[in-house]
Amino acid sequence: MSVAFLIFLVAWIVGMAATFVPVLPATLIIFLGALGATLLDGFQVWPDLPFLLTFGALTVLIGFVDNVASAWGARRYGGSKQAVWGALIGGLAGLFIPFGLLVGPLAGALLAEVLLVRKTLPDALRSAWGTLVGLLTGLAAKLVLHLLMGLYELWRLWEPARSLLGGQDSVLG
């Protein structure tokens, strides 16, 4: 294993764990790991530049997927902007309690709908549920994309795969 492979592996593991923490830029961590590994491995315009541009575009796209999924869930079930913010804040607060990543967003959206928007409890429950569905849909999409990005980069940096493709030599020889 090369140093570049190990550096990316660590960044990818950190990024995968960060996927479950709303405020951490998990996709950016994975992208920066790929960038660092590519530069350390001896950047070459072909094929590294198209790879990095594609990963950069995916990084931006994943940010949109997460936001669109949350908004979709909230709107689909009648949730407000306050519910989305309540779910986000609830998710952060949920980091400190068991099952908080599920309970926190649901409770935050529900409280926002009841206390700020003044919805009835049944309507607030429906929109809080929708917000949670959206957040979980976005999380699932991010998780799959992070997994695919990481596996692709690990394969790209893996020595036996390079020899199959006629790639460049590793940093360690």
C-alpha positions in Angstrom: 0.0 0.0 0.0 1.2 3.4 -0.9 1.2 6.5 1.4 -1.3 8.1 -0.9 -3.6 5.1 -0.5 -3.4 5.2 3.3 -3.9 8.9 3.5 -7.1 8.7 1.4 -8.3 5.6 3.4 -8.1 7.7 6.6 -9.8 10.7 5.0 -12.5 8.4 3.6 -13.2 6.7 7.0 -13.4 10.1 8.7 -15.7 11.3 5.9 -17.9 8.3 6.1 -18.3 8.8 9.9 -18.9 12.5 9.4 -21.8 11.6 7.0 -23.9 11.0 10.1 -23.1 14.4 11.7 -25.1 17.2 10.1 -22.5 20.0 10.6 -19.4 18.2 9.4 -18.5 18.6 5.7 -18.2 14.9 5.0 -18.1 15.1 1.2 -15.5 17.9 1.4 -13.3 15.7 3.7 -13.5 12.9 1.2 -12.7 15.2 -1.7 -9.8 16.8 0.1 -8.5 13.3 0.9 -8.7 12.4 -2.8 -7.0 15.6 -3.8 -4.2 15.1 -1.3 -3.6 11.5 -2.3 -3.6 12.4 -6.0 -1.0 15.2 -5.4 1.1 13.0 -3.2 0.9 10.2 -5.7 2.4 12.4 -8.4 -0.3 14.4 -10.2 -0.5 13.9 -13.9 -2.9 16.0 -16.1 -4.3 12.8 -17.6 -6.1 11.0 -15.9 -5.9 13.0 -12.6 -7.3 16.3 -13.8 -10.6 14.8 -15.2 -10.9 12.6 -12.1 -10.5 15.6 -9.7 -12.9 17.7 -11.7 -15.5 14.9 -11.6 -15.0 14.5 -7.9 -15.3 18.2 -7.4 -18.5 18.3 -9.3 -19.8 15.3 -7.3 -18.9 17.2 -4.1 -21.1 20.1 -5.1 -23.9 17.8 -6.3 -24.0 15.9 -3.0 -24.4 19.2 -1.2 -27.4 20.0 -3.3 -28.8 16.4 -2.9 -28.8 16.7 0.8 -30.6 20.1 0.8 -33.1 19.2 -1.9 -34.0 15.9 -0.1 -34.7 17.7 3.2 -36.7 20.4 1.5 -38.6 17.8 -0.6 -39.6 15.8 2.5 -40.7 18.9 4.3 -42.7 20.3 1.4 -44.1 16.9 0.4 -45.7 16.5 3.9 -46.6 20.1 4.4 -43.6 21.2 6.4 -42.4 24.7 6.7 -38.9 26.2 6.5 -39.0 26.4 10.3 -39.5 22.6 10.4 -36.4 22.1 8.2 -34.3 24.3 10.6 -35.9 22.6 13.6 -34.9 19.2 12.2 -31.3 20.4 11.6 -31.0 21.9 15.1 -32.7 18.8 16.6 -30.2 16.6 14.7 -27.3 18.5 16.3 -28.8 18.2 19.7 -29.5 14.6 19.1 -25.8 13.9 18.8 -25.7 13.8 22.6 -28.5 11.4 23.3 -29.1 7.7 22.4 -30.9 7.4 19.0 -30.7 11.2 18.8 -29.9 11.2 15.1 -33.4 9.9 14.5 -35.3 11.4 17.5 -33.6 14.8 17.3 -34.6 15.9 13.8 -38.2 14.6 14.4 -38.5 16.4 17.7 -36.9 19.6 16.3 -39.2 19.8 13.3 -42.2 19.0 15.5 -41.4 21.7 18.0 -40.7 24.3 15.3 -44.1 23.5 13.7 -46.0 23.7 17.0 -44.2 26.6 18.7 -43.2 28.8 15.7 -45.6 28.1 13.0 -48.5 27.3 15.4 -49.8 24.3 13.6 -52.1 21.8 15.2 -50.5 18.7 16.6 -51.7 16.3 13.8 -50.5 18.8 11.1 -47.2 19.3 12.9 -46.6 15.6 13.3 -47.2 15.1 9.6 -44.8 17.8 8.5 -42.2 16.7 11.1 -42.5 13.2 9.7 -41.9 14.5 6.2 -38.9 16.5 7.3 -37.4 13.4 8.9 -38.2 11.3 5.7 -36.4 14.0 3.7 -33.4 14.2 6.0 -33.0 10.4 6.0 -33.4 10.2 2.2 -30.6 12.8 1.8 -28.5 10.9 4.3 -29.0 7.7 2.5 -28.1 9.3 -0.9 -25.0 10.9 0.6 -23.9 7.6 2.2 -24.2 5.7 -1.1 -22.4 8.4 -3.0 -19.6 8.6 -0.4 -19.2 4.9 -0.5 -19.0 4.8 -4.3 -16.5 7.8 -4.3 -14.3 6.1 -1.7 -14.3 2.7 -3.3 -13.5 4.2 -6.7 -10.6 6.2 -5.3 -9.2 3.3 -3.3 -9.4 1.1 -6.4 -7.6 3.8 -8.4 -4.8 4.0 -5.8 -4.5 0.3 -5.2 -1.3 -1.2 -6.6 -2.8 -4.3 -8.2 -5.4 -2.3 -10.0 -2.8 0.0 -11.4 -0.7 -2.8 -12.8 -3.9 -4.1 -14.6 -4.4 -0.6 -16.1 -0.7 0.1 -16.8 -0.7 3.0 -14.2 2.1 4.9 -12.6 4.4 3.4 -9.9 3.6 4.0 -6.3 5.4 6.5 -4.1 6.9 3.7 -2.0 8.1 1.7 -4.9 
